[in-house]
Every structure is written in structure tokens, then in C-alpha cells.
Amino acid sequence: MEAKKRFKLYKSGKLWCCAAVAFGVLAFGTVNGQADDATPAATTTSQVSTPASQTATANDNATIASQTAGATTNDVSAANAESTVAPASASTNTPVATTTNTSSTTTLNTQSLSAAPVTTNAVTTAAYAATNNLSTADTLDISAYQPNISEETFRQYHNQGINNVIVKLSESTGWANAYAQQQVSRAQAAGMTVSAYHFVRFTTAAQAQQEAQLFAQMAGNVGLGADTLMIADVESVPQTRYAGIVNNLNVFFQTLDSLGYTNHGVYTGLSYDQQYNVSSTVGKARTWVAMYYYDYSANAARSNYIRSMGYGAWQYTDRWNGALDASIDFGMFANYAGHQATSAANLDNFNINASNNTLDVAGWFADNNNEGKGNRYVILLDQDNGNTELARQQVNAVNRQDVANAYPDIYGASSSGFNASFTLNGSLANAIANGHRIQAIIRYTSSNDGNSDYNDHWFDGIAFKQNVAYLDNMTTSNAGIHVAGWHATDQSLNRQYHYVILYDATIKKEIARQRVDSASRGDVGRAYANVYNSGKSGFSADFTMNDALRTALQNGDSVQVISRYTADQSGNGNAIDYWFTPQAYNQNQAYLEDFSVYNGQLRVTGWHASDQSVVEPNQWIILIDNQTGKEVARTKAVTTKRSDVQAVYPNILNADNSGFVANFDIANTPGLRKAILAGHSFKVVARYSDDNNNGEGNRTDYWFSSVQNLFTSQSAQKLESFTINGNQIEATGWYADNRNVAAKAMYVILFDATTNRELGRQQITTDNRQRPDIASSNSSIVNAGLSGFKASFAISNGNIAQALKNGNRLQVVARYTDDDQTGDGNYVQHFFAAQSFQSNNAYLDTFRVNSNGSVQASGWHASNQTAGRPYHYVILFDATTGREITRTQVAESVQRPDVQKAYPTVYNSLNSGFNVNFANSTAIRQATNSGHSLQIIDRYSAAKDGNSDYVDYWFSPRRLSL
């Protein structure tokens, strides 16, 4: 009979056949043979937690918010008997001191201000429900599985057409329902008729007598009269599946008769009754049969089917309103349920009145037994201290026409109201402060002192443990933390000291505490008029920056505010706390907005919002070489206002002052210069530190994930001229490279590509670097307008002359360097293509025999390889015999501007001319007379005799004659 433990239809062929004939194809429930309402097989624990809530109420332009600490209640069900069910005690461990920050949940009978309009003439069939569009059920059965159904809930059920409640009182020979008293009284107070049932497990006549005796005893204990319908719950469990069950069931009922309970009924399953015929003991009209269907759309037809079998009531579901057993009465309960309600009561108000400092009680109590009892008392008991009386107050009758309308047959219903107000002091205040349940009794008595000849109604006890609070403000700065809010709790009664505690929730250690004077909060008083002292619940405290607080903030710990009421002046023992939500100080957000070079400065801007900035106020920007992983530079940043960041991250401390601007002087920062010139990329670190000198100490870093390529290897260059001009090698062109921002100087280097030796270098002045044309065509390259160069290298330099003399390939190197003294240090450079200077050009203007027999030769010979060869010879050569005839040294070179003009890039072309005369000699005459071909060889030599280390030009042979 209990929810989710019901025995349902057996899958018997006979039953399926009958069902098919009656309904066609139907979906029946099944049963597994387990008792439907057997006591639990094992100890079970359920935990119900009430989540914290915040409620905002606007009143007189004041915003009120409440934050309710979670409450946890443990319900433990014993394995052997439902009567042992009782709420377990709950404890709360708090790291600061003994505290209470939760309140147990108690359901009042009702919070309405008038009696519910329950009609005592409601019909007892499904017709009422159908007419009023309510539940199809009119009867519920409950047991210890539903221990805390309130009177108001019963009243709501009654208003839905539920007129009958059957309460399980007992089982076997030793189990009794510990909740039966409150279940019976609440159902009756809600205007419902109450019957009772006993779960049968007897196997012998003697056991049947014992179970009947327990059943009758329980009925008497809970105040059920002799005319109460007493039902034997006979289910298919191992103990009841035997042929003699009917005989023992008759013994059970006979025993009830002997004890004064003569109104009997049976609850059973349809299949079980067909097998064992237990309905024969009382008749089918008094048998309440179970057969479940879950297609409720066909209930009317199925109800008629069950009614046609002659049974008195039909239990058709265990899923009514979610998980309750529900039945339809065919007359069993209407005809045999017993007397109508003779007593009803309701507690309309049982609350603290904060403005009056009272506990107010109001309600009504109508009872036929009140006749002749003219005095009324409201009595308060301490339910957790042996029901010790705390206070009583004699009250006057209050007219309650609404009650009279609902219960016209109960004596005194029209004047059943009462009101009382108890001042919150003395033992009442102590009991509330200790969290005890306070129970209200309304007493009708004929005696003046209220201590004899009385009739009481005991309402449910309530523990006044409301504990509400809200933190209006928690502002953190480098000076400390300011907190403000309110905390109202019923248990602040007799706790005159109010403390605000700052607590490190991460390491579970107190930071600081302050005793405060509670401030007036009219807004809270209006919103929480039923919470003690709510109108004076405000608080405000300032905590200076001590070492513990500074450490907590630096570590990113969660800081929690605790509001405490205590009777202990030190703020420790016997305390009632409210723990506000911890504030985690570990937020760290940042964004890099700019990373660029301007006027020789690397400019880094963005924002860095961090909770730790409160205790680490100095902003630093650090640059890390992404290739080496080493720091290359750091500088203290300028902090700027950032209201936009504050708008996005309002919960990060100092977010409105999170902006930063950092400038790095590239030229004067060696590590940065080196990295830039090497083309490395960078990582940026934004740091808050409490060290103003170098950014160390306690610090909080934000490493930006993006890699900053300050400049790629983007460059452009051109060698416009690389030539010899007279005694100079000249190079002109331009070299634009983003990395030049780290350079202090530009150098041009003359390089011997053949021997891989530098021949010379020259620093290019700023004036000689101006190239606005390059800036225009290469605007994306930094300082492209200063990329030009023009350099001259004297050939008289021994190394240069030697390279030219050897015909080596020469190369121009353009270099940007951070060393403006020698051109070394850190640099980036470009090698232009190597160039050969092996030129050897000549022309023979005159080659003849003079009249005096001498040979005249004139012409020019220009060659870059003449560099380093100072001795100039002209040689007369017999090409026929292959023998030198004679030679002469050119004492003075003949200037040849025409040659220079034609060969401006050939070394010393201006002085390349020669004009020599070979005197008449036997050798000359013999050669010419013999018709030999003569040849002129022009030679530059490094040797004084002209016989080694030379460069020649061999003119074409000729035959000379007089």
C-alpha cells in the first residue's frame, strides 16, 4: 500500500482472459509477490540541502538583498521498524569558532489568514472530482514513508476532492508508526475522515490475536474512536500465502471486536483475493481491492468494471501527485468511515515581530470538547528541553466566521480565533537563541489558572533559526578592505556583541576581526519583519592592510566575510555566524594593444588587471627573447586609467587603473639591440610587483601568449655603383632593413671575396644616408629614408692594391650596427654581389722605325692590376724568334685624359700613356733587315727590374722597315 512498494496484478492466465473479455487488449500492472508496504529492508539516508538564495527588495529607494545559508537535514529510516524513524542531529564545523549558520526546515500547518473553505458535504465518489475538474481519486493511504505531510497539504488535498485518508498504524506484532499521531490529527484538522490499517504477517491464530491487540492499542493511542474503520492489509508475502489465512483473519477481527473496534475492512490484491478469498471475512462491499492501470484516460470504464465485481473501493495507482497511493471509493469509506470531524485547528501566524520585539501567535481552534471551557490560554513550550513551559498568556475569543462556514457542526467554530504576543525575553529568548523548537498550545479550560479541566491542541514546533544577510559592499584597496552590509538572525537574541571577521578561506585562517555597532536598516526591517532585530542589522567595518591580509591577496586566496553575533565579549564562544560567499583574489587578465617602434623607442601598451595590484602596485613590462628564452629588457610602466576595462571586468580590483605604457630606449638597451639586430621575436610579460626598484619581490605576472615579431627580415637594397675612380674604389647604393632601429651607425665594408678578407670599412654619416626616394618606394620599412650610402676606399691601401693587383673579386657589405666606434658589436648586414676588377686595356698609337734607325713606340695601357706595380716598362720583342730585343723604363707616364674619359673605372687610366724610343742597335737592324715581326709589350711590375710580379699587355706584332 505504500508508494512504490505495492503488490499489483498477477500475470495469471485467468485474469488476462477476464480482462480481455471486459476491455479488449489492456495493459495491466504486475506484482512480484513482495509486500506492498513492507518496512524498509535496509537503512537508508536521504539528505536534503537548501541552496543559498539572494533576494532583492526595493523599498524607499533602498535595495535589500537576502542571502540564506544552506540547510541540511538528515532523515534516517531504520531497517527493523518504521516507528524508529527520526531526524538525525546535524552539526556544522566552522574554523573560526562554534557557529550556527543554518536553520532546520519546519512546515507550518498553514500560513493562510483564514480557514480553508472545506465543505463537509463533499461527495465520496469520483463524481465530485469530475464535476470540479479535480483529481479522479477521493481516497489516499499513507504510512511512515510520508512522515511530514503538513496540515496545509492535507487541506490542499481535501480541496482537490480527497475526502478520506487511511493511516497505517502497525505491522506484525512489534512495529508501530511513530508518525501516526500527527498524520491522524492533521488529516482530521483538514476536514478529512480517517481510517486505519494494519499490515498482516500472522501465520497462527495466536499471532493474529497479538497483531489485533497492537492495532487496537495504536488506534486508541492516536485518538481514533471505536467506530473507526479498521482495515486488515492482507498482501501476498510469504507469511500470508497459505490456505488457512481466512480462519486466522477471522480471529484477528474477533479480537478487534473484543477490544471495542467493530468496524472492519480488508485491503488485498485482486489476484490474491481470487486465490484465498479473504474478502469473505467482511464481504466484498467492505473490501478495498488493488489493481493498477497507468492509462488513466480509460479510468471511467475500468472503474465501472471493478465496481461491477462488488468491491467497496479500488486502489488504482501509486503515482497520484507523483508518488502517492490513490483510490476511488465505491461506498466502503462513505458508509463505514465513522463520525464526521469533531475538532479542527489552524495556526495562522507564528512569527517573530521584529518591530515590537515579540513572538506573535494567531490562529483558531474549534472542538466539540471545548464546550463548558470558557477560559483560553496560549502556552509556549520548549520542545527541545523536555517540553518545558516558557510562557503563557490568557487570550480572548476572536470571531472567525470563516471557520464557522467551513465547520458548522463543530462547537464554537464562530468564536474559535485567538491572538497572543509574547515579549522576547527570559527563558523564551534563551530557547530561541539556542535554536530550540518552540511549540504553541491553544488551551480551552474551565479553570482560572488554566491548569485543570482543559482541552489542548498542540501545533507543530518551530525552531526560529532564520539567518539572513547581504553584503552590500566589499571594497579592497592598498589601504585594506572595507565591508558593509546587514545580518539579521532570530538567534541574535541574547547575543549582544556583533563582530565582523575577515577570513582566508583558502588556508582556513582568520585574518582579522572587528567588533561593530549594529546600525539601523529600515529597509531590512520592512523586508524581514519576522526576523529578530532586522531593523538594526546593518554593519560596516574597515580592515587595514596587515601582513595576513597582504599575504592572502598576494597568494590569490579567497577572502571571506563572516558576520557574527555572540554573547562572548571576545567574539568566540556561543556564536551565530553568517558566512558570506568568499571573494577569490586570483583574477589576472591582460591585453597587449601595441608593440611598435617610434622615434627610436619600442613602445608597448595595453592593460593588465589583477587583484594582486592592490598590494603590488608597481607595473613593469618585461621583454623575453623568444629564441633564447632570456630576458632582454624591462622597464617600469606608466599606469593609465582604463574605464573600459573596468566596465568589462568590474570584479577585478583596480581594473579602472590597469592601463600601461612602457617605452624602451632601444639604442641604450644592449640586450634589446642585440635581439632586434638578430631578427629575434619577443614574448611580453606584464608584471605587478611590490618592488619599485627592479620589479622583483612579491610579483604577479601575465605572460602574453602571442609572439611579437617586432620586425621580420623585411629588407630591400641596391648597389647602384661599385667602381674605381682614379685612385679610389667607390661604392654607392642603399640598404633598407627594419632591424636598423637597433643600430647606432651604418658602415660600408670593402671585402675581398676571393680571400675572404676585409679590405676596409667606412662609417656613413647621417648626411650621406638621406634617401627620400627610397622612403617613398619602401614605406613599410622603418627608416628607409636613411638607407643610402656612398663610400670611397683609397687604392693606396696596401691590402686593396694587393687585391686589385691579384685580380681578386671584391664585394660591398652594408652594415647596421650598435657599435658606432668600430662598426662591430651586434649588427645586421647585407652582402652585395662580388665583382671582378680584372681589366686590362691598351692601344698602340705609334710603332715605327725612325730615320736614325731607332724605334719609336707610343700609346697607353690601363689596367686595374697595375695597382701595386709601380715600375713601368715598354719591351721591344722579336716575335719571329721569340726573344726580347730591348726594353726601356718609362720614367714619366704620359697623361691621357682621353683614356680616362673612355675608361673612367680603370685604375690610373689618366696616367696610362707612354712614349718611348729604342736607340738604333745591331739587334734592331738585324731584326728589321731580316723582316722579322716586332712586337711591343707594355709591362707594369712590382719588381724594380721588371722581371717578376707584372702585368703585361702584348700589342699585335708588326714588320718594321726604314
Salt bridges, closest charged atoms under 4 A:
GLU2 OE2 - LYS168 NZ 3.30
ASP36 OD2 - ARG6 NH1 3.32
ASP37 OD2 - LYS168 NZ 3.92
ASP60 OD2 - ARG526 NH2 3.17
GLU82 OE1 - LYS168 NZ 3.54
GLU151 OE2 - ARG155 NH2 2.84
GLU171 OE1 - LYS168 NZ 2.64
GLU171 OE2 - ARG201 NE 2.75
GLU211 OE1 - HIS198 NE2 2.73
ASP227 OD1 - HIS339 ND1 3.08
ASP257 OD1 - HIS264 NE2 2.99
ASP318 OD1 - ARG319 NE 3.96
ASP325 OD1 - ARG6 NH2 1.85
ASP348 OD2 - ARG400 NH1 2.79
ASP382 OD2 - HIS436 ND1 2.77
ASP384 OD1 - ARG437 NH2 2.74
GLU389 OE2 - ARG392 NE 2.65
ASP402 OD2 - ARG400 NH2 3.04
ASP453 OD1 - LYS373 NZ 3.94
ASP456 OD1 - ARG443 NE 2.74
ASP460 OD2 - ARG186 NH2 2.38
ASP472 OD2 - ARG521 NH1 2.88
GLU510 OE2 - ARG513 NE 2.75
ASP523 OD2 - ARG521 NH2 3.02
ASP542 OD1 - HIS482 ND1 2.78
ASP547 OD1 - ARG550 NH1 3.43
ASP577 OD1 - ARG564 NE 2.70
GLU593 OE2 - ARG642 NH2 2.83
ASP625 OD2 - HIS680 ND1 2.71
GLU631 OE2 - ARG634 NE 2.76
ASP644 OD2 - ARG642 NH2 2.89
ASP656 OD2 - LYS641 NZ 3.52
GLU696 OE2 - ARG634 NH1 2.83
GLU696 OE2 - ARG687 NH1 3.25
GLU696 OE1 - ARG699 NH1 3.57
ASP701 OD1 - ARG687 NE 2.57
GLU720 OE2 - ARG771 NH2 3.00
ASP737 OD2 - ARG739 NH2 2.80
GLU758 OE1 - ARG761 NH2 2.72
ASP773 OD2 - ARG771 NH2 2.93
ASP818 OD2 - ARG673 NE 3.13
ASP824 OD1 - ARG761 NH1 3.14
ASP824 OD1 - ARG815 NH1 3.53
ASP845 OD2 - ARG896 NH1 2.81
ASP878 OD2 - HIS932 ND1 2.75
GLU884 OE1 - ARG887 NH2 2.76
ASP898 OD2 - ARG896 NH2 2.86
ASP938 OD2 - HIS861 ND1 2.41
ASP938 OD1 - HIS872 NE2 2.66
ASP949 OD2 - LYS805 NZ 3.13
ASP949 OD1 - ARG869 NH2 3.04
ASP952 OD1 - ARG939 NE 2.65
